[in-house]
Amino acid sequence: MEKTNIFYIVGIVAVLGIVFMSQQGFFNDFGQVTQAALYGYWAKGTDWASDNAYQPLSAEAQKRGEIIEGEINSGKEKISENVLQKVGDYFSGIADSIVHPGNNSCPVPSE
């Protein structure tokens, strides 16, 4: 057999041994101590992540959110101006056709 196969077999046996031993009542106290230690490390990791990762990311997200909000608002303003212009043109064309019935000032829109 190759060395890698032996390495994998030893790893699988070790994992199965840990799983079997973790189910035994003899290691209950050891498991509780280990769990308490891991919770301490987990709390430290959470604090580190909130201090070093969350704060810079949230500031960057807020900055980019403000930029996107400005772009969206300018886009909405352009759309509303365009719609109002077209509606105004439509109604002025209707009024013009009523005032000047022989003049075709309301051409059919091309599609």
PyMOL commands that set and color helices and strands:
alter all, ss='L'
color gray80, all
select helices_A, chain A and resi 3-22+25-99
alter helices_A, ss='H'
color red, helices_A
deselect
rebuild
show_as cartoon
